[in-house]
């Protein structure tokens, strides 16, 4: 069976006599999809398994060429089990990839289904100012903090892991929540609109291998929540007192107050405060303005 499949595709796999615009479009679509699949695979633990699969496929190719019937029979009768096992093993990664695809809003960008003119504001500039003020006050005293700001994707499932609150956002309240040896200081605070909805919330940790080893659990949790939702998270380091931001699976470290405010307001308005895309490399930006140095 495998040999016939290889022979079939090797026979019909020759180049066409003429290339049409449809062929060019098809090539571009396939290249785009393959590029994003490779990027996704390299950023997850799937990369280790893919290297193992490449070795297996190489062995199967040799078996087809040398007509090793026993190996081919074993593979033909176990391929469905292997595919099912891969889906089960990589269920979290597949779910994460589909969630990220759903948040891109490719269709909505072409055909607007919502009236954005009358859209209610998620959080006010006053709330942003209070969060910025609290973050840098806590940074001075090296009080660790994790403030998650909800955007389009609801954070209800993460709220349920903490203690429900319903309080107007203020710098004094945030500082008191994260104060050492207080009942609510451990975990994250979730902000919806202009109100704090929950405290001591548990967040998923990122398994991104490119994150710097210097980053602790608090920073990994901030990146983790930004990978599965479109939220923006403010992190205050307990070790250094520096303030960082996590969004879209990336982290921008050691930002100043003005930069933090710009990012929070830009996230509210669905715009970007800088023209060029932020790159993640071992948890650091290449931009000197946000360097830890």
Order of alpha helices (4+ residues) and beta strands (2+ residues): alpha-alpha-alpha-alpha-alpha-alpha-alpha-beta-alpha-beta-alpha-beta-beta-alpha-beta-beta-beta-alpha
